[in-house]
Amino acid sequence: MTGATRLAAVIGEPVRHSLSPVLHNAAFAALDLDWVYVALPVRAGDGGRAVTGMVTLGIEGLNVTMPHKAAAAAAVDRCSPTATRLGAVNTVVRSAGGLLGESTDGEGFVTALRVDEGFDPAGARCLVVGAGGAARAVALALAEAGAAEVVVVARRAPAAAAAAALAGPAGRVGVAGEADGCGLVVNATPLGMGAVVVELPGGGVQPPVDLPVPEACLGPGQVVADLVYQPIRTPFVEAARARGAVAVNGLGMLIHQAALSFRLWTGEDPPLEVMSAAALAELARRTAADPPP
């Protein structure tokens, strides 16, 4: 680093576990850009001040994670149409016109489906489990991608209705059992985070105690996406694969939403293969350092 090095960061609480520094620093190095990316823990309630402090500190780009996305949306000078509809910002860009707030989560998810899995949501019936920030971003993005239906399943009825409303005429509230009629099933809850997949001696895996949708509703012809990326093999991913579905974790979404942020800050095309390799290597390192029991 030099006095001319440009700074980007992610704020959140907790945030030390974030893979974003690994992704972005690998991309900066691959393109020989004089940038560095760090993780900055920011306490709940201080997110807005952290965002406005970008200008004073000369921070060129900022990613925002929980619990600061709504505060960031209120702190920037203007929001993109997507961020405005979500009331949440995960990327802040400094420009001559001030701070621009963007949300790359939903677009990153849809791009991961198209590029990595060859699945286009246009015309598809989709089911999303969850009604938090990630679920809302996914529901909106699926509708904008032309999904025929976006069914939202969540424990809290008002939150489910609000998430479904973001999908417009395609959105509605439903139940988990409807997954068997959907081409895309998404877990946008923390269920499975930190879970351990137990392999059985005779092959296969031990059935998980709980899944976002009934296991019997999963099968061939479906794409099942778990937004959890650590562990890489969640019980939901393993159950879906065992039933013959194509199943992916949330790493693709993480990489593609980061790539969108990278392009907004630098104007450069992000080196996706480099970012993916760096993320996989870091996850492997963490698993080796803290293996499951």
C-alpha positions in Angstrom: 0.0 0.0 0.0 1.0 3.6 -0.6 -0.3 7.0 0.0 -2.2 6.7 -3.3 -3.8 3.3 -2.4 -7.6 3.6 -2.7 -9.7 2.1 0.1 -12.9 0.0 -0.1 -14.5 -1.7 2.9 -17.5 -3.6 4.3 -19.3 -2.6 7.4 -21.5 -4.8 9.6 -21.8 -6.5 13.0 -20.5 -9.1 13.1 -18.2 -8.7 10.0 -14.9 -10.3 10.8 -16.1 -13.6 9.2 -16.8 -11.9 5.8 -15.4 -13.3 2.6 -15.6 -10.0 0.9 -12.0 -8.9 1.7 -10.8 -12.1 0.2 -12.9 -11.7 -3.0 -12.1 -8.1 -3.6 -8.4 -8.1 -2.7 -7.9 -11.1 -5.1 -9.6 -9.1 -7.8 -7.6 -6.0 -7.2 -4.4 -8.0 -7.3 -5.4 -9.8 -10.5 -6.0 -6.5 -12.3 -3.0 -4.8 -10.8 -5.2 -2.1 -9.2 -3.8 0.0 -6.3 -6.8 -0.7 -4.1 -7.3 -2.5 -0.8 -10.4 -3.8 0.9 -10.9 -4.2 4.7 -13.7 -5.3 7.1 -14.8 -2.7 9.6 -17.0 -3.7 12.5 -19.6 -1.0 13.1 -22.1 -1.3 16.0 -25.8 -1.3 15.5 -27.1 2.2 15.3 -23.9 3.6 13.9 -24.3 2.5 10.3 -25.6 5.9 9.0 -22.6 7.7 10.5 -20.2 5.2 9.0 -21.7 5.7 5.6 -21.5 9.5 5.7 -18.0 9.2 7.1 -16.9 7.8 3.7 -16.5 11.3 2.3 -14.4 12.5 5.2 -12.1 9.5 5.2 -11.8 9.2 1.5 -13.2 5.7 1.3 -14.0 5.0 -2.4 -16.4 2.1 -2.1 -18.4 0.5 0.7 -20.3 -2.7 1.1 -23.0 -2.8 3.8 -24.2 -5.9 5.6 -26.5 -6.5 8.6 -27.7 -4.7 10.5 -27.0 -1.5 8.6 -28.6 -1.8 5.2 -31.7 0.3 6.0 -29.6 2.9 7.8 -27.3 3.1 4.7 -30.3 3.7 2.5 -31.3 6.7 4.6 -27.7 8.1 4.8 -26.8 8.2 1.1 -27.6 11.2 -1.2 -29.6 9.1 -3.6 -30.7 5.4 -4.1 -31.0 3.4 -7.2 -34.6 2.3 -8.1 -33.9 -1.2 -6.8 -32.5 0.1 -3.5 -35.4 2.5 -3.1 -38.0 -0.3 -3.5 -36.1 -2.5 -1.0 -35.4 0.3 1.4 -32.0 -1.2 1.7 -28.5 -0.6 0.4 -25.6 -3.1 0.3 -23.2 -1.0 -1.9 -22.3 2.6 -1.7 -20.5 4.4 -4.5 -18.8 7.8 -4.3 -19.4 10.1 -7.2 -19.4 13.7 -8.2 -23.0 13.8 -7.3 -22.6 12.4 -3.8 -23.1 9.0 -2.4 -25.1 6.6 -4.4 -26.8 3.6 -2.7 -27.3 0.4 -4.7 -28.5 -3.1 -3.9 -26.6 -5.8 -5.8 -27.9 -8.9 -3.9 -30.9 -9.7 -6.1 -29.1 -9.1 -9.4 -26.2 -11.1 -8.1 -28.5 -14.1 -7.3 -30.2 -14.1 -10.7 -26.8 -13.7 -12.5 -25.4 -16.7 -10.5 -28.4 -18.8 -11.6 -28.0 -17.8 -15.3 -24.2 -17.9 -15.6 -23.3 -20.7 -13.2 -26.3 -23.0 -13.5 -27.8 -22.2 -16.9 -31.1 -21.5 -15.3 -33.2 -18.5 -16.5 -36.1 -17.6 -14.0 -38.1 -16.1 -16.9 -41.4 -18.0 -17.0 -40.6 -20.1 -14.0 -42.6 -20.8 -10.9 -40.4 -19.9 -7.9 -40.7 -20.4 -4.1 -38.7 -18.3 -1.7 -38.5 -19.3 2.0 -37.9 -16.3 4.2 -39.0 -12.7 4.4 -35.8 -10.9 5.5 -33.5 -8.7 3.5 -32.1 -11.4 1.4 -35.5 -12.9 0.7 -36.9 -9.5 -0.3 -34.0 -8.8 -2.7 -34.5 -12.3 -4.3 -38.2 -11.9 -4.6 -37.9 -8.6 -6.4 -35.1 -9.8 -8.7 -37.0 -12.9 -9.7 -40.1 -10.8 -10.6 -37.9 -8.4 -12.6 -36.3 -11.4 -14.4 -39.8 -12.4 -15.6 -40.7 -15.2 -13.2 -44.3 -16.4 -13.7 -44.9 -16.7 -10.0 -43.0 -15.9 -6.8 -44.4 -17.7 -3.8 -43.1 -16.4 -0.5 -43.2 -18.7 2.6 -42.4 -17.2 6.1 -43.5 -17.6 9.7 -44.6 -14.0 10.1 -47.6 -13.3 7.8 -47.1 -9.5 7.5 -43.4 -9.9 6.6 -44.3 -12.6 4.0 -47.0 -10.4 2.5 -44.5 -7.4 2.3 -41.9 -9.6 0.5 -44.4 -11.0 -1.9 -45.7 -7.5 -2.7 -42.2 -6.6 -4.0 -42.8 -9.2 -6.8 -45.9 -7.3 -8.0 -48.6 -9.4 -9.7 -46.3 -12.4 -9.7 -46.0 -12.5 -6.0 -48.1 -14.1 -3.4 -47.9 -15.8 0.0 -47.9 -19.5 0.1 -46.8 -22.6 2.1 -43.7 -24.8 1.9 -45.6 -27.8 0.5 -46.0 -25.9 -2.8 -42.3 -26.4 -3.5 -43.1 -29.6 -5.5 -44.7 -27.6 -8.2 -41.8 -25.0 -8.5 -38.8 -25.0 -10.9 -36.8 -22.9 -8.4 -36.8 -23.3 -4.6 -34.8 -20.8 -2.5 -33.8 -20.9 1.1 -33.3 -17.3 2.2 -33.2 -18.0 5.9 -30.2 -18.8 8.2 -31.5 -22.4 8.6 -28.6 -24.7 8.0 -25.9 -22.1 8.9 -23.3 -23.9 11.0 -25.0 -27.3 10.5 -22.9 -30.4 10.0 -23.7 -32.8 7.3 -23.1 -36.4 8.6 -22.1 -39.0 6.0 -23.4 -42.5 6.6 -21.0 -45.5 6.4 -23.1 -47.1 3.6 -23.3 -44.0 1.6 -25.6 -41.0 1.6 -26.1 -38.5 4.5 -27.9 -38.5 7.7 -31.4 -36.9 7.3 -31.4 -33.4 8.8 -33.7 -32.6 11.6 -35.3 -29.7 9.8 -35.4 -28.3 6.3 -36.9 -25.1 4.8 -39.4 -27.3 2.7 -40.4 -30.9 3.0 -37.8 -33.2 1.5 -40.5 -35.0 -0.5 -41.2 -31.8 -2.4 -37.7 -31.8 -3.9 -36.8 -33.7 -7.0 -35.5 -33.9 -10.6 -36.1 -30.9 -12.8 -35.8 -28.4 -10.0 -33.0 -25.9 -9.1 -32.6 -25.6 -5.3 -30.6 -22.7 -4.0 -29.5 -22.2 -0.4 -28.3 -18.7 0.3 -26.1 -20.1 3.1 -22.5 -20.6 1.9 -20.8 -21.7 5.1 -20.8 -24.6 5.4 -20.6 -25.2 1.6 -22.6 -28.4 2.0 -25.7 -27.5 3.9 -28.3 -30.2 4.9 -30.8 -28.6 2.4 -28.3 -28.8 -0.5 -27.5 -32.4 0.4 -31.1 -33.4 0.7 -32.0 -31.8 -2.6 -29.2 -33.5 -4.4 -30.2 -36.8 -2.9 -33.6 -36.3 -4.4 -32.2 -35.6 -7.9 -32.5 -31.8 -7.9 -29.7 -29.4 -9.0 -28.7 -27.8 -5.7 -26.3 -24.9 -5.1 -25.2 -22.9 -2.1 -25.0 -19.1 -1.7 -21.4 -18.7 -2.8 -22.4 -17.9 -6.4 -24.7 -15.2 -5.2 -21.9 -13.8 -3.0 -19.4 -13.7 -5.8 -21.7 -12.2 -8.4 -23.1 -9.5 -6.1 -19.5 -8.6 -5.2 -18.5 -8.5 -8.8 -21.3 -5.9 -9.4 -20.0 -3.8 -6.6 -16.5 -4.1 -8.0 -17.6 -2.8 -11.4 -19.5 0.1 -9.9 -16.4 1.2 -7.9 -13.6 0.6 -10.4 -15.3 0.6 -13.8 -13.4 -2.6 -14.5 -14.7 -6.0 -15.5 -14.3 -8.2 -12.4 -12.2 -11.4 -12.7 -14.9 -13.9 -11.7 -12.7 -17.0 -11.9 -10.1 -15.4 -9.6 -12.7 -14.3 -7.1 -14.3 -17.7 -7.1 -11.0 -19.5 -6.6 -10.0 -17.2 -3.7 -13.3 -17.7 -2.0 -13.1 -21.5 -2.3 -9.5 -21.5 -1.0 -10.5 -19.4 2.0 -13.5 -21.6 2.8 -11.2 -24.7 2.6 -8.7 -23.0 4.9 -11.4 -22.2 7.5 -12.7 -25.8 7.4 -9.3 -27.2 7.9 -8.7 -24.8 10.8 -12.0 -25.6 12.4 -13.1 -29.0 11.2 -16.6 -30.2 12.1 -16.9 -32.6 15.1 
